[in-house]
């Protein structure tokens, strides 16, 4: 039956040897004189050497000329190999006899003939891959062919050396672009790579990052030309804090994703995702450097992150923190203001940072005797954070220096309300409310009015800063930037040495 014979050949090319045996067996039932040799080859691949020998014997019985140039003596040579290999499973000590015989037979043929092919298959089945490779390398050096490269690719695949396997398959296709076996193996490797990729995604979603990384590596080995696999591995490396590897993978992915004319839209979308992941990786790496006091390195990495994606407000926020720790106050302010334009105006992390930087600049203006500028800076600090009592203290002192006694007294009253135990209160009371006590000042009409006003101001500020109280507001357009600014930690124990910790993106 030609149809079953063709199906058997296709199964052999796809390495589905059990299916091949079934197809050949059915075909033999209809045309027994033609197909025993093919069935024998399938049995060899399944290491069923007794059945292979029976098939070859039956083929020789039905058609003595079936082996062409190898003739009957070569057929007996194959029988010898098969039966000696069979004894290997019974008497392990005889493996050396098999190796000697197969190597001797192999060197007698300059091409991959029947006996040589059988001997190499036996070596492979015996697990003697190194010996098989040595023999194959010798044969290929004398005369390469597509069949030889495919055979060696199978050996490499059995040894889990996928890169070498792919290299030999490419060599086979260069010699014979129509090689069905090479194409079938390549397709098989691609399918295995896709399966590994899907499993990696499942592991990643369940938090099994190391297992996901192993699966992605296996997928890349099976299909190294697939540029869509590098971004997921880069993301995995980032989450595992292996930033150097993540950056290398993502840069390579960006190079592979350069848009082509016929697929510009898809490539552009992938490239944007790669650039985003690269920006996030640079940011996370910068956070690690920042936590170790490596501010120059963190700043360099954040510059790279912003170059990759200029639309993430959180990157400017974090770079502003680096400038702040390096005492580059003006650059820090510029970055915070840039972040203010890009993020929600009620973002707590942003408002607290802006309050701190304006207070810091106000303190420097005060010490340089620019009292009006100092008062303006402290006013901005209070606007961003009306709950910080030191800001009222500093502004009161600045206003007193420019003879705005009314404003200075009002700020002192606010300081009395927020921080009645402040050690600066007694001397300030002597200057601004001489002869009056704290109780008298607070119980006065002005004191009551300012207390009500301050209470309302703080209530509104806290409401706008509390995410649970802002559920009715529309969500920010930049969700990634929103995640950038969550979880800020600020210590107000010392206004001029506030610790700003840049938060993680995810």
C-alpha positions as CSV (number, residue, x, y, z in Angstrom):
1,X,0.0,0.0,0.0
2,X,1.9,3.1,-1.2
3,X,-0.1,5.4,1.1
4,X,0.9,3.5,4.2
5,X,4.5,3.4,3.0
6,X,4.5,7.2,2.5
7,X,3.0,7.7,6.0
8,X,5.7,5.4,7.4
9,X,8.4,7.5,5.8
10,X,6.8,10.7,7.1
11,X,6.7,9.2,10.6
12,X,10.4,8.3,10.3
13,X,11.3,11.8,9.4
14,X,9.4,13.1,12.4
15,X,11.1,10.6,14.7
16,X,7.8,8.8,15.4
17,X,9.3,5.4,15.1
18,X,6.5,3.5,16.7
19,X,4.1,5.0,14.2
20,X,6.5,4.1,11.4
21,X,6.7,0.5,12.5
22,X,2.8,0.3,12.4
23,X,2.6,1.8,9.0
24,X,5.3,-0.4,7.5
25,X,3.7,-3.5,9.1
26,X,0.4,-2.7,7.4
27,X,2.1,-2.0,4.1
28,X,4.1,-5.2,4.4
29,X,0.9,-7.2,4.9
30,X,-0.3,-5.9,1.4
31,X,3.1,-5.9,-0.3
32,X,5.5,-8.1,1.7
33,X,8.3,-8.2,-0.8
34,X,9.1,-4.5,-0.7
35,X,9.1,-3.0,2.8
36,X,11.0,-5.2,5.2
37,X,14.1,-3.0,4.9
38,X,12.2,0.2,5.9
39,X,10.6,-1.7,8.8
40,X,14.1,-2.9,9.9
41,X,15.4,0.6,10.0
42,X,12.5,1.7,12.2
43,X,13.1,-1.2,14.5
44,X,16.8,-0.1,14.8
45,X,15.8,3.4,15.9
46,X,13.6,1.8,18.6
47,X,16.5,-0.4,19.7
48,X,14.4,-3.6,18.9
49,X,17.4,-5.3,17.4
50,X,15.9,-8.8,17.2
51,X,12.9,-7.5,15.2
52,X,15.3,-5.5,13.0
53,X,17.3,-8.6,12.3
54,X,14.2,-10.5,11.5
55,X,13.1,-7.8,9.1
56,X,16.4,-7.7,7.3
57,X,16.4,-11.5,7.1
58,X,12.9,-11.5,5.6
59,X,13.9,-8.8,3.1
60,X,16.9,-10.8,2.0
61,X,14.7,-14.0,1.7
62,X,12.1,-12.2,-0.5
63,X,14.5,-10.2,-2.6
64,X,18.2,-11.1,-2.4
65,X,19.2,-8.0,-4.4
66,X,17.4,-5.6,-2.0
67,X,20.7,-4.3,-0.5
68,X,22.3,-3.4,-3.8
69,X,26.0,-2.6,-3.4
70,X,26.3,-3.9,0.1
71,X,25.2,-7.4,-1.1
72,X,24.6,-10.3,1.2
73,X,28.0,-10.1,2.9
74,X,27.1,-6.6,4.1
75,X,23.8,-7.8,5.3
76,X,25.5,-10.4,7.4
77,X,27.7,-7.6,8.7
78,X,24.6,-5.8,9.9
79,X,23.3,-9.0,11.4
80,X,26.6,-9.4,13.3
81,X,26.3,-5.8,14.6
82,X,22.7,-6.3,15.7
83,X,23.3,-9.6,17.5
84,X,26.5,-8.4,19.1
85,X,24.7,-5.3,20.3
86,X,21.9,-7.5,21.6
87,X,24.4,-9.4,23.7
88,X,25.4,-6.1,25.3
89,X,22.2,-6.1,27.2
90,X,22.9,-9.7,28.4
91,X,26.6,-9.5,29.0
92,X,27.7,-6.0,29.7
93,X,31.4,-7.0,29.5
94,X,31.1,-7.6,25.8
95,X,30.5,-3.9,25.0
96,X,34.1,-3.6,24.0
97,X,33.6,-6.2,21.3
98,X,30.7,-4.2,19.9
99,X,32.7,-1.0,19.8
100,X,35.7,-2.7,18.1
101,X,33.6,-4.4,15.5
102,X,31.5,-1.3,14.7
103,X,34.5,1.0,14.5
104,X,36.3,-1.4,12.2
105,X,33.2,-1.7,9.9
106,X,32.7,2.0,9.9
107,X,36.2,2.8,8.7
108,X,35.8,0.4,5.8
109,X,33.2,2.8,4.2
110,X,33.9,6.3,3.1
111,X,30.2,7.2,3.0
112,X,27.4,6.6,5.4
113,X,26.5,3.2,4.0
114,X,24.2,0.6,5.5
115,X,26.8,-1.0,7.8
116,X,28.3,2.3,8.9
117,X,24.9,3.8,9.6
118,X,23.9,0.8,11.6
119,X,27.1,0.8,13.6
120,X,26.7,4.5,14.4
121,X,23.0,3.9,15.4
122,X,24.2,1.1,17.7
123,X,26.8,3.4,19.4
124,X,24.1,6.0,19.9
125,X,21.6,3.6,21.3
126,X,24.3,2.3,23.7
127,X,24.8,5.7,25.0
128,X,28.3,6.0,23.6
129,X,27.7,9.4,22.2
130,X,31.3,10.5,22.4
131,X,32.5,7.5,20.4
132,X,29.7,8.1,17.8
133,X,30.7,11.8,17.5
134,X,34.3,10.9,17.0
135,X,33.4,8.6,14.2
136,X,31.0,11.0,12.7
137,X,33.5,13.9,12.8
138,X,36.0,11.7,11.0
139,X,33.5,10.8,8.3
140,X,32.3,14.4,7.9
141,X,35.8,15.7,7.6
142,X,36.4,13.4,4.6
143,X,33.2,14.2,2.8
144,X,30.3,16.2,4.4
145,X,26.7,15.6,3.4
146,X,23.3,16.7,4.5
147,X,22.5,13.2,5.8
148,X,25.7,13.2,7.9
149,X,24.9,16.5,9.4
150,X,21.4,15.4,10.3
151,X,22.7,12.2,11.8
152,X,25.2,14.2,14.0
153,X,22.4,16.6,14.9
154,X,20.5,13.7,16.3
155,X,23.4,12.7,18.4
156,X,23.8,16.2,19.7
157,X,20.1,16.3,20.5
158,X,20.4,13.1,22.5
159,X,23.3,14.8,24.4
160,X,21.1,17.9,25.0
161,X,23.5,20.0,23.1
162,X,20.8,22.0,21.4
163,X,23.1,24.7,20.0
164,X,25.3,22.2,18.2
165,X,22.2,20.4,17.0
166,X,20.9,23.6,15.4
167,X,24.3,24.4,13.9
168,X,24.4,21.0,12.1
169,X,20.8,21.3,10.9
170,X,21.7,24.7,9.4
171,X,24.7,23.1,7.7
172,X,22.5,20.3,6.4
173,X,20.0,22.7,4.9
174,X,22.9,24.7,3.3
175,X,24.0,21.5,1.5
176,X,20.4,20.3,0.8
177,X,17.7,23.0,1.2
178,X,15.0,20.4,0.6
179,X,16.2,18.0,3.3
180,X,13.0,16.9,4.9
181,X,14.7,15.3,7.9
182,X,16.5,18.6,8.7
183,X,13.3,20.6,8.3
184,X,11.4,18.2,10.5
185,X,14.0,18.4,13.3
186,X,14.0,22.2,13.1
187,X,10.3,22.2,13.4
188,X,10.3,19.8,16.3
189,X,12.8,22.0,18.1
190,X,10.7,25.1,17.5
191,X,7.6,23.4,18.8
192,X,9.5,22.3,21.9
193,X,10.7,25.8,22.4
194,X,7.2,27.2,22.2
195,X,6.0,24.6,24.7
196,X,8.8,25.7,27.1
197,X,7.8,29.3,26.6
198,X,4.2,28.7,27.5
199,X,5.2,26.7,30.6
200,X,7.6,29.5,31.6
201,X,4.8,32.1,31.4
202,X,2.7,29.8,33.7
203,X,5.6,29.5,36.2
204,X,6.2,33.3,36.1
205,X,2.6,34.1,36.9
206,X,2.7,31.7,39.8
207,X,5.9,33.3,41.2
208,X,8.2,30.3,40.4
209,X,10.8,32.6,38.9
210,X,13.8,30.2,38.9
211,X,11.8,27.5,37.2
212,X,10.4,30.0,34.6
213,X,14.0,31.1,33.9
214,X,15.1,27.5,33.2
215,X,12.2,27.0,30.8
216,X,12.9,30.3,29.0
217,X,16.5,29.3,28.6
218,X,15.5,26.0,27.2
219,X,13.1,27.7,24.8
220,X,15.9,30.1,23.6
221,X,18.2,27.1,23.1
222,X,15.6,25.5,20.9
223,X,14.8,28.6,18.9
224,X,17.6,31.2,19.4
225,X,16.4,33.3,16.5
226,X,13.0,34.0,18.1
227,X,13.4,37.7,19.3
228,X,10.1,37.4,21.3
229,X,11.8,35.2,23.9
230,X,14.5,37.7,25.0
231,X,12.1,40.3,26.6
232,X,10.4,37.7,28.9
233,X,13.8,36.4,30.0
234,X,15.0,40.0,30.6
235,X,12.0,40.7,32.7
236,X,12.7,37.5,34.7
237,X,16.3,38.5,35.3
238,X,15.0,41.9,36.5
239,X,12.6,40.4,39.0
240,X,15.4,38.1,40.2
241,X,17.6,41.3,40.6
242,X,20.2,40.0,38.0
243,X,20.3,43.4,36.4
244,X,23.4,42.9,34.2
245,X,21.9,39.9,32.5
246,X,18.5,41.6,32.2
247,X,20.0,44.6,30.5
248,X,22.0,42.5,28.1
249,X,18.9,40.5,27.1
250,X,16.7,43.5,26.7
251,X,19.3,45.4,24.6
252,X,19.6,42.4,22.3
253,X,15.8,42.2,22.1
254,X,15.6,45.9,21.1
255,X,18.1,45.3,18.3
256,X,16.1,42.3,17.1
257,X,12.9,44.3,17.2
258,X,14.0,47.0,14.7
259,X,10.8,47.6,12.7
260,X,10.7,46.1,9.2
261,X,8.5,47.6,6.5
262,X,6.2,44.6,6.2
263,X,5.7,44.2,10.0
264,X,6.4,47.8,11.2
265,X,3.3,48.0,13.4
266,X,3.9,44.8,15.3
267,X,7.6,45.4,15.6
268,X,7.0,48.9,16.9
269,X,4.7,47.6,19.6
270,X,7.2,44.9,20.7
271,X,10.0,47.5,20.7
272,X,8.0,49.8,23.0
273,X,7.4,47.0,25.4
274,X,11.1,46.2,25.4
275,X,12.1,49.8,26.0
276,X,9.6,50.0,28.9
277,X,11.1,46.8,30.4
278,X,14.6,48.2,29.9
279,X,13.6,51.5,31.6
280,X,12.2,49.5,34.6
281,X,15.4,47.4,34.8
282,X,17.6,50.5,34.9
283,X,15.4,52.0,37.6
284,X,15.5,48.9,39.8
285,X,19.2,48.7,39.3
286,X,19.4,52.4,40.3
287,X,17.3,51.7,43.4
288,X,19.8,49.0,44.5
289,X,22.7,51.3,43.9
290,X,20.9,54.1,45.9
291,X,20.3,51.8,48.8
292,X,24.1,51.2,48.9
293,X,25.0,54.8,48.8
294,X,26.2,54.7,45.2
295,X,24.4,57.9,44.1
296,X,26.6,58.6,41.0
297,X,25.9,55.1,39.6
298,X,22.2,55.4,40.5
299,X,22.0,58.7,38.7
300,X,23.7,57.3,35.6
301,X,21.3,54.4,35.5
302,X,18.3,56.7,35.9
303,X,19.5,58.8,33.0
304,X,19.6,55.7,30.9
305,X,16.1,54.8,32.1
306,X,14.7,58.2,31.1
307,X,16.4,57.9,27.7
308,X,14.5,54.7,27.1
309,X,11.1,56.0,28.3
310,X,10.5,59.7,28.9
311,X,6.9,59.2,29.9
312,X,7.4,57.6,33.3
313,X,7.0,60.3,36.0
314,X,8.4,58.0,38.7
315,X,11.8,58.0,37.0
316,X,12.1,61.8,37.4
317,X,11.0,61.4,41.0
318,X,13.7,58.8,41.7
319,X,16.3,60.9,39.9
320,X,15.3,63.9,42.0
321,X,16.1,61.8,45.1
322,X,19.6,61.1,43.8
323,X,20.1,64.8,43.1
324,X,18.8,65.6,46.6
325,X,21.3,63.2,48.3
326,X,24.1,64.8,46.3
327,X,22.9,68.3,47.5
328,X,22.1,69.3,43.9
329,X,18.9,71.1,45.2
330,X,18.0,72.9,42.0
331,X,18.3,69.8,39.8
332,X,16.2,67.9,42.4
333,X,13.5,70.6,42.3
334,X,13.5,70.5,38.5
335,X,13.0,66.7,38.4
336,X,10.3,66.9,41.1
337,X,8.5,69.6,39.1
338,X,8.7,67.5,36.0
339,X,7.2,64.5,37.9
340,X,4.5,66.9,39.1
341,X,3.4,67.6,35.6
342,X,3.3,63.9,34.7
343,X,1.8,62.4,37.9
344,X,-1.4,63.0,39.8
345,X,-1.2,66.3,41.6
346,X,-2.4,64.7,44.8
347,X,0.2,61.9,44.8
348,X,1.5,61.8,48.4
349,X,5.0,60.7,47.6
350,X,5.4,63.6,45.2
351,X,3.9,66.2,47.5
352,X,6.1,65.2,50.4
353,X,9.2,65.4,48.3
354,X,8.2,68.9,47.0
355,X,7.6,70.0,50.5
356,X,11.0,68.8,51.6
357,X,12.9,70.4,48.7
358,X,11.2,73.8,49.1
359,X,11.9,73.7,52.8
360,X,15.5,72.9,52.2
361,X,15.9,75.7,49.7
362,X,14.1,78.0,52.1
363,X,16.6,77.2,54.8
364,X,19.5,78.0,52.5
365,X,17.9,81.3,51.5
366,X,17.4,82.1,55.2
367,X,21.0,81.5,56.1
368,X,22.1,83.7,53.1
369,X,19.8,86.5,54.5
370,X,17.4,86.3,51.6
371,X,14.5,86.3,54.0
372,X,11.7,87.1,51.5
373,X,12.8,84.3,49.3
374,X,13.0,82.0,52.3
375,X,9.5,82.9,53.3
376,X,8.2,82.2,49.8
377,X,9.9,78.8,49.8
378,X,8.5,77.9,53.2
379,X,5.0,78.9,52.0
380,X,5.4,76.4,49.1
381,X,6.6,73.7,51.5
382,X,3.5,74.4,53.6
383,X,1.2,74.2,50.6
384,X,2.5,70.7,49.8
385,X,2.5,69.5,53.4
386,X,0.6,71.6,55.9
387,X,1.1,69.1,58.7
388,X,4.9,69.7,59.1
389,X,5.3,72.1,62.1
390,X,9.0,73.0,61.3
391,X,7.8,74.8,58.2
392,X,5.7,77.2,60.2
393,X,8.6,77.8,62.6
394,X,11.0,78.7,59.8
395,X,8.5,80.9,58.0
396,X,7.6,82.7,61.2
397,X,11.3,83.6,61.7
398,X,11.7,84.7,58.1
399,X,8.6,86.9,58.2
400,X,9.8,88.5,61.4
401,X,13.1,89.4,59.7
402,X,11.2,91.3,57.0
403,X,9.0,92.9,59.6
404,X,5.8,91.1,58.7
405,X,4.9,90.7,62.4
406,X,1.3,89.8,61.7
407,X,2.3,86.8,59.5
408,X,5.0,85.8,62.0
409,X,2.5,85.8,64.9
410,X,0.0,83.7,62.9
411,X,2.7,81.1,62.1
412,X,3.7,81.0,65.7
413,X,0.1,80.2,66.7
414,X,0.0,77.4,64.1
415,X,3.3,76.1,65.6
416,X,1.7,76.1,69.1
417,X,-1.2,74.1,67.8
418,X,0.9,71.5,65.9
419,X,3.9,71.2,68.3
420,X,3.3,72.8,71.7
421,X,6.5,71.2,73.1
422,X,8.8,72.8,70.5
423,X,11.9,74.2,72.4
424,X,11.9,77.2,70.1
425,X,8.5,78.4,71.3
426,X,9.6,80.3,74.5
427,X,12.1,82.7,72.8
428,X,9.6,83.2,69.9
429,X,6.8,84.0,72.4
430,X,9.0,86.6,74.0
431,X,9.6,88.3,70.7
432,X,6.1,88.1,69.2
433,X,3.8,87.9,72.2
434,X,5.7,89.6,75.0
435,X,3.9,89.3,78.4
436,X,1.3,86.7,77.1
437,X,1.1,83.0,77.9
438,X,0.5,80.2,75.4
439,X,-3.0,79.6,76.9
440,X,-3.9,83.2,76.4
441,X,-2.7,83.2,72.8
442,X,-4.6,80.0,71.9
443,X,-7.8,81.1,73.6
444,X,-7.9,84.4,71.8
445,X,-10.2,85.0,68.9
446,X,-7.3,84.9,66.5
447,X,-6.1,81.7,68.0
448,X,-9.5,80.0,67.7
449,X,-9.9,81.2,64.1
450,X,-6.4,79.9,63.1
451,X,-7.0,76.6,64.8
452,X,-10.3,76.1,62.9
453,X,-8.6,77.1,59.7
454,X,-5.6,74.8,60.2
455,X,-7.8,71.9,61.1
456,X,-9.8,72.3,57.9
457,X,-6.7,72.7,55.8
458,X,-5.2,69.5,57.2
459,X,-8.4,67.6,56.8
460,X,-8.6,68.5,53.1
461,X,-4.9,67.7,52.6
462,X,-5.3,64.3,54.2
463,X,-8.4,63.5,52.2
464,X,-6.7,64.2,49.0
465,X,-3.7,62.2,50.0
466,X,-5.7,59.1,51.2
467,X,-6.3,56.7,48.2
468,X,-9.4,55.3,49.9
469,X,-10.9,58.8,50.0
470,X,-10.1,59.5,46.4
471,X,-11.9,56.5,44.8
472,X,-14.3,58.8,43.0
473,X,-11.5,60.5,41.2
474,X,-10.6,59.3,37.7
475,X,-7.6,57.0,37.6
476,X,-4.3,58.4,36.4
477,X,-3.5,58.0,32.8
478,X,0.0,56.7,33.5
479,X,-0.6,53.5,35.5
480,X,3.0,52.6,35.5
481,X,3.9,56.0,37.0
482,X,1.2,55.5,39.6
483,X,2.9,52.3,40.7
484,X,6.2,54.1,40.7
485,X,5.2,56.4,43.6
486,X,3.7,54.0,46.1
487,X,5.3,53.2,49.4
488,X,7.5,56.2,50.0
489,X,9.1,56.3,53.5
490,X,10.0,59.8,54.9
491,X,11.4,60.5,58.3
492,X,10.7,64.0,59.7
493,X,13.0,63.8,62.7
494,X,15.4,66.3,61.2
495,X,14.1,68.6,58.4
496,X,17.5,69.1,56.8
497,X,18.5,65.5,56.8
498,X,15.3,63.9,55.6
499,X,15.8,60.4,54.2
500,X,14.2,60.0,50.8
501,X,13.9,56.4,49.7
502,X,13.1,55.9,46.0
503,X,10.4,53.3,45.7
504,X,10.4,50.2,43.4
505,X,8.5,50.3,40.2
506,X,6.8,47.0,40.9
